[in-house]
């Protein structure tokens, strides 16, 4: 069985080559950032225009139209507005009534885009912005509880899933992070993360707001992946994070973690991996919904 602990400990910091730089940039990786910041902020201002007047946007990132449609229904059920983004590799999503589709890649034309990409720019386009993994479902009582937590966040505060990386890593602070499985950013928290060179993107030691060599070397000590920058922000810059339960969230996480029968597709270890097809291969949406009491949303 592949555990979360094994998944993290087996990951090495990937090398950056010209061939994979744009793929890596689309994965939200500061080590591959090769634009001026004004270009990214300008793109985010376009997103802001599309979200004008939306008080409770919640990102549903499409890698499978059927799963994305179900997530939108759940988001709408708890009184939030589904905001649908997508990776250009995948089939276009279907929208529920009232959902807002945003092409976050429109101005950048990257070969792929992870949902982490817009998360570091919430300070430009929304007063608060919720999100979850494309392969995540929650039981209704917990989903409703989480929605209330997100609604009550004060500006400057955020919420995310605290993850210590498995039993072997409990005492290894370097491997503790905030998991992007589920969360919500307020504008103030997003801006403070950005200004201090932290956030959701990978390799925060390459963040353009890390101005000196000492700061870069200190950040190099932590793991490179998504979410470790949020933990760094909390521990080193007084960041305010409301913790969500990994145990209660992990139940509906339809990934390879904890699935002893998980089947990999041939491109599993490639930068262009088709996560949507793997999810559909390994999980039957109807069966998952029955297990979690979500049949009414099918």
N, C-alpha and C positions, 0 to 999 in steps of 0.2 A: 504494500500500500504506500502510495506517495503522500507523505505528510507535508504540512506547511513548513515544518522544520527542515525537512530534506530539500524542499523546493528552494528555500532561501540559501541554505548552506552550500548547495551545489552550483549556485550562480556565481560566475566570475565576472569581473568588470570587463565588458566587451571592448575589443580594440576598434578604433575608428579608422576606416579607410574611405577613399573617395567613392568607392562603389556603394558603400552602405550609408554614407553620410546623410543623404536626404531621407532614406528610410528611418534612420535613427532620429533625425530632426522631427519627423512626424510622430515618433514614439514619445515626444516630449522629453528631450535630452539636451541639456545645456552644453554638453561636450560637442554636439553637432550644430549648435546655433551659428548660423553664418549670415544673418541679416542685421540691419540696423534696427534698434528697438522701435523706432517710429513706425516701421512697417507693420510690426505685430500690434502695436497699440492702435494704429489706423484700422486694421482688420477688426479688432475688438470693438471699436466704435461703431462699426457696421452691425455687429451683433447687438450692440446696445439699442440701436434704432429698431431692430426687430423685436426687442423685449420691452420696449417702452410701455409703461403702465402695467406690466405683469409683476404682481407682488410676490408670488410664490412659485418661481420656475424650478422644475426638477428635471434634470438631464436623463434621458433614456437613449443610450448609444446603440445604434442598430448594427448588429452583426448577424442577426437572423430576424427576418420580418415577423415571424410568428411570436418569438420571444419578446421582441420589442413592442409589439402590439399589446401583449399581455401586461408588460410593465407599464405602458401608458394607461391602461385601464385601472391598474392599481393606484398609480399616482393621482389620477383623476378622482378615484374613489375617496382618497383622503383629503381632497380639496386643494390639491396643487395643480399647476399647469404643466403638462408634459412638454418638454422641449426636446426635440428629436434631432440628434446629430448622427453622423454616419461616417464610416471609413469608405473611401472610394473603391476599395476592393470588393465590397459586398453589394448584394441586391438592394435596391431602393426600398425604404420602409413604407408601410401602410400607416396612416395616421388616424387616431380617434378624433371625434369632433372636439374642437377647441385646442388641439395640440398645435405647437409651433415648430415647424422644421427649419433648422438653420444649417446652411452649408458652411461650417467653420473653416473649411479648406478653400473657399471660393477665391480669396485673394492670394493664396499661397501656392496652390496647385502642387501639393506634395503627393508622392505616390501612395502614401498611406497616412492615416491619422488615428492615434489613440485618443480615447475620451479624456485622458489627462491633459491633453494639449490646451483646451480653453480654461482649465481650472486655475491656472496661475494668473489669470487676467480678469477674474471676477470683479476686481476693483474698478475696472473700466466699464463694465456692461450691466451690472445688476446689484441691487442692495443686498440680496442674499441669493444663493444658488445651491440647490441640493443636487445630489448625484448618487448613482450606484452602478456597480458592475453590470455589464450586459447579461451575465449569467447568474444573476442573483434574484431570488424571490423570497419574500418574507410572509410569515403568517400574519393575518389581518390584525390581531391584537398588538403585535410588536410593531407592525408598520404604522398603525395609528399612534402608538406611543412615540415612535421616532419622529413622525410628522409634527407632533406637539412640541417635541424637543427642538426641532428645527425652527418652528414658528417663534419660540420664546428666546432664541439666541439674541443677545445684545450685540450691537455693532462693535466689532473688534474681537468677537468671540467666534469660534467655529466648533464643529463636532465631527468626530471620525472614530473609527474602530481602532482601539489600542491593541497592538500585537507584539508579544515578547519573543516571537520566533521559535516557539517550541521549548520543551523542558530543558534541553541542553543549553539553551540561550538565556535562561532566566536571569543569571548573574552577569551576562555579557551585555552591558548597556549599549555597546556598539551595534548590536543586532536588533535593538528595539526600534519600533517604528509605529507610525499611524498608517493603517492599511486603508487604501482608497476603495475598499469594498463598498462602503456606504458612508456618506457624510454630507456636510453642508458648510459652505463658506459664507461669511458676511463680507461686505465690502471692506470694512475696516481691517478684519483679520487678513484678507487677501492682500491689501495694500501693505500691511506691516510685514507680512511674509516676503513680499516682493522687495520692499525697501531694505530689508536685512539680508537679502540674498538667500532666502530659504524657499519653501513652497513644495509643490507636488512633483515638479519635474525631476528627472534623474540628474546625478552628477552636480550637486549644488556648488561644488568647489569651482565650477566653471561659470557660475552665475555672474552676469555682467555687473551686478551690484556688490560683488566681493572685491574690494578695491586693493587689498594688500596681500603680500605673499604669506604672511602669518595666518590670515584668515583662510586662505586657500588650503594651506597645509593642515589646519585644524579640521576643516571639512573633509579632507581626504581620508581621515581616520575612520569616518563612518561609512556604512555600506552605501553603494552608489545608487540604489534603486529608488523607485517611487515611494514617497511617504517618509523616508528618513529625514528629508528636509523639514517636514512638519515637526517631527520629534526634536530636531535640532533647534527649531524656532522656540518650542516650548521650554526646553532646558536651558538655552543660552540667551534668549531674548524675552523671557517672561510671557510667552504666548499662552493664550487662554483657550484651552481645548476641552470640550465636554466629551468624555469617553463613552463610546458605544460598546456593547458586549460582543466580543468575537464569538463566543459560544452561541449566543442566540442568533447571530447573523450567519454563522457558518452552516447552519442546518440547511439553508436553501441555496448555498453556493454550489452551483452545478459545474464544477471544474474538475481537474485531475486530482486535486488535493483530497485525500481521503477515499478515493475511488480505486479499489484494488483491481477492478476490471477495466480500467480506462484504456481506450484504444487510441494510439497516436496515428495521425495521418503522416504521409511521407515528408511533408514540409514542416513537421512539428518543431524542429530546432532551427528553422530558417527565420530570417527577419520578416518574411512575407507570409508567415504561418496563417492559415485560414482557421481562426479560432471558432468562427460560427459553424462551419461544417463539422468540426470536431465536437462541438457542444451538441449539435443535432444528432450526430452519430452515437454519442454516449448517453444521452438523456432523452427520454420520451416526455414531451411537455405535458401531455395529458396525465401520465402517471405521476409526474412531479406535482401537478396541481391537486390531484386526488390525495396524495400523501400530505400535502400542506393545507388542505381544506380550501382550495381556491378554484374549485370546479365551476363556480358561478361566473368566472371571468373568461372561461374558454369560449 
